[in-house]
Amino acid sequence: MRLPPQHQSLEVKIPSYFRCPISLDVMRSPVSLCTGVTYDRASIQRWLDSGNTTCPATMLPLPSTDLVPNLTLRSLIARWAAASCSSPTSADSADSTTSRVASSSGEGNDLAPALRELAAYLDDDDVDDFKKNAILGAGRAAETVASVLQRKGEEDVAGVEGVEAAVRVLAWVIAADGVDDANKKRVAAGLAADAAASALSLARVMRRGSSLEARVDAARLAELLLSAGDSAAAAAETSQQLVAELVRLVGHADEKGALDSHAVDAGLSCLAAIAASPRRASARGELVRLGAVRAAARALNSTTSDSAACAKALRVLEAAAGCAEGRAALCAHAEEAVPAVIGRMMKAGRDGNEAAVAVLWAVCHRYRDRRACDAAAAAEGGLTRLLLLMQSGCSPAARQMAMDLLKIYKVNAKSCLKGYDTKTTHIMPF
């Protein structure tokens, strides 16, 4: 898909010898074969790794597959790219794209069409990455689009549509592999310029967005905001609207009751960052009040959650167990939460595994909640997983917590033997 005629001046002319003969994209790391033909390193490496022994351009056999960096061509491409981004033509073209957004500052203006045109252009696989970076880097395009999230009086339908379109553009920028880090930093800086307003707009898209994809995009931008510096993160952490929508996103289910893996991962990434924040311990209590414990436990029970998402959910629960409200929520829902934690132990990476044992230790050993202890003792495989954790090279603290938790299984010898369901041989701890 191409931009309409009024935007076709954005095209940047690329010298043909800057393009890789395989991918036809501008070369990022030009290297030459012994035949003298230069390719982009990634493209030619894929060709060779596929078992080919000829030069793709000449089809001559290769006595050597050594790749020699073409430093001269790399320097020429770098100079051309810099000139393209800073040239008046490129800057003027980018300004013509963003000027419609920048000038539409009044309440009720529908920004969505201009932003959708820009999103379509950026998402077009036929457009070279250098052209896209030239547009984003010139004329403060990234910052201008980010400023849409900070406008006042955008609660009307047209305003929400415009903000959602801006979110689509910005989410594409931070996710695309071909976008330069400098342009991604511009997006972060633009969001952080008024972090409180950005957080409110992202929450609005997550609440009223036209699709689940738009809500996930908004969560990805919230994650970027949380990493954009202390002041920006503090504004996001204290936004009740944003936190509430993140919790709701994690629990989003389809008509069959299944959770969406992308929504779960995006929401938990933000909730885990908020839960781990050393700046505001009070934010943990707010997380609990808004339902983060139930959402994390449900994510652990979901078959769509991978090990990375489970590790994030366990870190949220670990943080919750560190405050009275969180422990109360965990124990109130012990029949659901405790088996979920045990079920994912040894399946969520080292950090997730140690977060799991910390949650169990807090509610079962330190505070000795009867509901949590009963749920842990009755959970299938609990003893096995604790023994495996102790043998897995975990930290000394996690090992000690696991040893403390083994006492749960001494209450009833039958339940102990039932829980010890592995076929491997271990020395019983008691």
N, C-alpha and C positions, 0 to 999 in steps of 0.2 A: 504494500500500500504506500502510495506517495502522497506528499502534501499537496494541497490545492495549488493552482498556478501562482497565487500571491506569495506562496512560501517556497517556491522552487528555486529562488535565488539563494537558498541555504546550501545548495549543492556546492561542494568543494572539489575542484578538479585535482585529480591525483595522477602524477606521472606514472606511466605504465610500468616502468622498470622498478617502481617501488612495491609493486604487487607480487605476491608469491605465485609462482606458476601453478601451484596445486590448489590453494584456497582462494586465490584471486583477491585476497585481502592485503592491506598494507602490512609489510613484514615488521614484526616487533623485534625479532632477533635473527637477522639475516645470516645464513651460513652457506658456504659453498662446498659442493662435492668435488671430487677429483676431475670430473668432466668440465668444471668451470661454471656450471649453472648454480645460481644462488636461489635458495628457498628460505622460507620461514622455518626456524628450528623445529617448532611443534609439528608442522605439517610433514616435513621430510622424515622426522623421527617416527611418526605414525606409519609412514610408507615403509620404512625399513623394518620396523617392528612387526609388520604384517608378513614378513618373509620375502619381500621383494629384493632383488639383487641387481636391478637396473636403475638407470637415471630416468625419472619420470618424463622429463622433457625430451631427451635424446633417445631413450630406450637402449642406450649402450650399457653393456655389462660393467659392473663396478668392481675393479680390482681392490678397492679400498672403500670402506664406508665411513672414513673419518670425516667429521664436519668441522670446517675451518671458519671461524667467525669472520664476516666481511665487515670490518670496522669502518671502512670508508663509506660503504653504502649505509651503514647504520647511522653514521654521523650526518649524512645528507638527509636521511629521513627525519632525524630528530630536528634538524634546522628547518626543514620544510614544515613539519608539524607545528613548531613554535611560531613560524611566520604566518601559517594559516590561521592560528588561533588569535593572533594579535593584529592581523592585517585589517585595514579599514573596511574592506569588502565583507570579510567574515564577521567583524563586529557589527557592522550595519545590518547584515542579514539576521544575526541573532537578535539584535535590538528589534527588528521588524516582527520577529516571532513573539517576543515577550512584551512588546509595547502595548498590545491589546490587553494583556493581563494587568500590566502596571497601570494603565490609564483607567481601567474599570474599577474604580475605588468606591463608587457610590453604592449604597444599599440597594439590593434587588438586581444588580447587574449579573447577568448569567455568564460566568467565566468558562463554563464547561466546554462549549464548542472549541474555543481556542486551545484549551488545555488538552482536549481529546485529539485535536490535530497534531499537537506536539507529541503526545503519547504514541499515536499511530506511527509517526515518523521514527521515533526512537526505537519502537518495537519492530520495525521493518528489518528483516534479516538481510535484505538486499542493499541496505545502506551501510556504508563502511563505518567502522568504529571511529576512525579519525574524523569523519564528518560529524558524528554525534558528539564527540568530545569538543570539537570546535564550537558547536552550537552552545553546549553547556558551559564552556569556559569563557566565551565572549559575551559581553553585554550583561553579565550577572544574571544569566538565565536561571541557574539553580536557586540563587537567593530570591529572585523574583517569584518563582513558583512557590517556594517555601513561605513567602510572605502572605500568600493567600490564606494559609492556616491561621494567620494572626489578625485577620480583619474582623471588625466588629459588625454586629447586625446581620450575620449570615445564617440566621435560624430559619429563614424561609426555604421553601423547597429548592428554588434555583440556587440559593447560596450553598446548601448542603451538596447539591450536585456538583457545584464548582469546586468545593473543598475535596470531594471524593475524586474528582478528576485530577486535582493537584496531587493528592495522595498516590494515585496511580503512577503519575510521572516520577515522583520522588522515590517511590518504592522500586520502580524499575532502575533508577540510577544507582541505588545502593546495592542492588542485587546483581546487576550486569557485570560479567567478567571483563568486558571490553572497556569499561569506563575507568578513566584514570582516578587514582586515589585523591588527587587534588580536587576533582569535581565532587567526589563523595564527601570530602571534608567540607565543601561549600554547602552541601545539603545539611550536614550536621550543624554548621555555623548558622545557617538560615533558620533552622528549627529552634536553635538555642537563643536566637536574638530576643524572642519573647516566649520562653519555654512554657509559661503558664497558659498562654493563649493557644500555643501549639498542642499542649496536652488536652485542653478542652475540645479543640477541633478534632483531634484524633479520636477522643471518646465519642464525639458526635457521629463520626463516620462509623465507628464500631456499633453504635446503637441504631443508626438509621440508614446505614449503607445499603445499596441496592443488591449486594451479593455477599456471600461468605468470603470470596476472594478479596473484596474491598476491605472487609473487616480484618482479614489476615494482613493485608498490606499496611493498614493503620497500626496494627500491633508491631510489625517489623520496624516501622518508623518510631514507635514508642520505645522500642529497645535501643534504637540509635540515640534517642533523646536521653535515655537513662545513662548512656556512656559518654555524653557530650560535656562532661564537667560537673563539678559539685553543685553549682547553682541550678543548672538545667535539670540534673537528676533530682534534686530536692523538690523542684516544682512538679515534676512528674510523679514522684513518690507520694506527695501530699494531695494529689488530685483524686478526690474520692470518686468522681465520675469515671476517670480513666481506670482506676483499680477495679471498680465494680464491673466495667465492661470487659476487662481482661479476664476476670473470674468467669463471667458469663460466656466468654469466647471459649475457654477451656471446656466448659460443659456443653457446648453446642452439639446437638445430636440430630441425625437425620430422621426420616420417618420411621426407620426401623430401630431407632435408639442407639445407633452406632456413632461414636465420636469421630470427628475428622482429624486425621493425624497432623495436618498442617496447622489447623486452628489450635490444637492441643500444644504443639511445639512452640508456636509463636506466643501464645498466652503464657505458658509456663516459663519461657525464657525471660519475659518481663517480670513475672511474679517472683521468680528465683532471684533476679537482680535486686528487686525491692526488698525481699526478705533478708538478703545478705548485706544490705546497706548498713555500714557502721555509723552513718550520720544520724539516723532517726530510728531508735529502738521502738518508739511509739508506733511506727508504721506497721510493725508486726501485728499489734493488736487490731489495727484497722483492717489489715488483710484478713485476719480471722473473722472479724465482725461481718465482713462482706462475703464470706463463704469460701475462702481459699482452701481451708482444710478439706471440706467435702469435695471441692473441685479436684484437688490433688489426689485424694483417695480414689475418686472415680477414674481419673486418668491412669492410675496404677492398675486398676482392674480392667481397663480397656485393652482389647486385643490389638488395637491399632497403634498403641503407644510403643515406640521403639526404646532401646536401652538409654539413648540420650535424653528422651523426653521423661522417662522414668527417673533418671538421675536428677533432673530438674524438679520433678514432683517431690522426690524424697528430700531435696534441699529445702523446699518450701515447708514441708512438714517438720524438718529438723529445726528450722527457725521458729515455727509455731510452737514447738515443744519447749522453747526457751522462755515463753511468757505464760502467765497464768491462764489467759483467755484461750491460748492455743492448746494447752494441756486439757483444759476443760472440754474443748471441742473434740479433741482426739478421743478422750475417754467417753464422752457422750455418744460418739459414733464408733466405739471400739470394735463392735462386731463387724463393721465394714472396713474401718481404717487399719486395724492391727493385722488382720489376715492379708490385706493388700500390701502392707509394708513387708511382711514376711515372705509373701509370694514373689516379690521382686528382688529380695536379697540374693546376692550372687548373680544377678542378671542386669545390673545397672552400672557396671564399671566400679573401680575402686572407690571413687568419691561417693557414688550412689550407695554402694554397699555399706560404707562407713556412716553415711547419713542415716541409713535404715537402722543400723544397730544403735545409733545415738537416739533415735526416736523411741525405740522400744525400751532402751535403758531409762530414759527420762520418765516414761509413764508407768513402766512395770517395776523398776528397781528403786529409782530415787524417790518417786512419789507413791509407789506401791498402790496404784489404783486397782481395786479388785476386778472391775470390769475389763481393764486392759490385760491384767494377768491371766484371767480366765480365757480371754480371746486368744492370747498368745499360746497358752498351754494347749488349747484345742485346735490351733491352726496346724494343718498338715505340713510336715516337713520342717517345722521350726527348729527342732533340735539339730537336725541334719545340717541345715544352713548355718547355724551358729558354729558348729564344729568345723565345717568347711571354711568359714570365714577366718577362724583362728589359725587354720593351716595355710591361708592364702597369702601370707606376707603382709597382712594389714598392719596398721600403726599400733604401737604399744597401747595407746588409749583405747582403740577399738577392740583390741584383744582383751583388755581388762573388762570392758563393758560386756563383751560376749561371755566371759567367764562368770560375771555377776548374773547374767540372764539365765545361765544354765541351771541356776537354783530353782527356777520356775518348774522345771521338769522333774524335780526331786519330790514334789508333793505327792505324786501318784506314779507308782512304778509302772502300772499298766499304760498310762498315758505316755510315759517316757518311752517305753518300748514301741508303742504305736507311732510315736513321732520319729523314732529312729528308723527311718524307712530306706536307708541307703544299702546297697549291696557291697559297698566297700568295707574294709575292716579298720576299725579304730579302737583305741583303748577307751573304755567308758570312763567318763570323768568322775564317777562316783560309784 
